C-alpha cells in the first residue's frame, strides 16, 4: 500500500468525509510547494547550450571523477527537460479520435496510418530539434524513451579524436501529477528479504527496463567490436532513475553515473552488487537530496510517538501515531555514491564556487541552516539544474584552463 492509500484510509477512519477533504486540500497545498520547488524549467532551445566547447575535450578513459565529464553530463541532464516527445502536428491526435469514432474503419490500417503520422511529425518536431542541438556538439541522438512519468534519451559521443561512448539522460520532475505521484510512493518495496527500494521509482523504472537495456546493448558496440563506456545521468527524479539504471542495467559494461540533486532511493543492501562508480553532485542547500529523510526518520518517529503519548485526545493521538509509524518505515533510506558538494555563492558569483569531496556531515548541516537563515526559499532555489550546470562549468574551467 502506498502513502496516498494510507493517508486516505486514515482520514476516512478517523475524520470521515471532512477529514478526507482536509487531506485533499493538504495534498493540493503540498503540490503547489513542489511546483515552486521544481525550478524554472529548463529545456528552451532558444537558450544557449554547450557554451564552453573547450571543456568538451574529454579524458579518454577516466579512472574516477572528471570535472569535464561532470559538465557534459550536466548539459545533457539539462537537455533532458526539453520536450522531445511532443509532436509538431495535431493531425495524429485527430486521426486517433477518428479511429475511435468510426468503428467500421480497418483498425490495422488506421493504426499504421496513425503511427506513420506520429513518426513523421516527431521527425520534424521536438526530437529533430534535440538531435540538431546534440549534433552541433558532436553527439548523435540514438533513441528517446517516453513511458508515463519517465522520459529519457540516449546519445553517443562522436567527437573526432575521442573514444565514443553512450549517455543515457533521464528527465527530472515536472509539474505533472504523475511525477509527484511517483515521488510520493515512498514506502519501500522489499526485494530478496533485505533490499529495500523506493516503490514509485522502482515500479516506474521496471516498465522501461527491458526497452532501455535492449537499446544500450544494441548501441554499446563500437565499429571494431569493442564495448563502449556507458554513462547514466539525470537531475532530481531523473537522478534517481539514473542511479537505478546504474544498479540494474548492463552490469557487464563499464561506465559511471553522474546525478544532480537526486533523492535517496534505497537502503545499503540494494547497492551491494553495483559495479559502476556513482558520483552524486549536490548544490549547497538543495533540499531534494535530503529526502526521503533516512536516518532523520528515526528522530521524527520518536518525536511524533512522544506527541501521541503526551496528547490524550484520541483523534490527535491517533494521527501522531500514524505519522510515527510512517516515518519508521522510511528510516533505512541511504545515499549511494561519491559525493561532490558545490559550495554556496552569493549574488550569482559562480566564480567563487568550490567543489568539495565528501564534506563532513557537521559542515553540511551548518551550511544548510546558514542558508535557511539567509532565505527560507534558498534550499528550493538551490535545486535549479541551471545553477548546477553553470557552477560545474566554472569548476571545470578552473581545473582545465
Secondary structure by P-SEA (a helix, b strand, c coil): ccaaaaaaaaaaacccaaaaaaaaaaaaaaaaaaaaacccccccccccccccccccccccccccccaaaaaaaaaaaaaccccccccccaaaaaaaaaaacccccaaaaaaaaaaaaaaaaaaacaaaaaaaaaaaacbbbccccccccccbbbbbbbccccccbbbbbbbcccccaaaaaaaacccbbbccccccccaaaaaaaaaaaaaaaaaaaaccccccbbbbbbbbbbcaaaaaaaaaaaacccccccbbbbbccccccccccccccccbbbbbbbcccccccccccccaaaaaaaaaaaaaaacccaaaaaaaaaaaaaaaaacccccccbbbbbbbbcccccccbbbbccccaaaaaaaaaaaaaaccccccccccaaaaaaaaaaaaaaacc
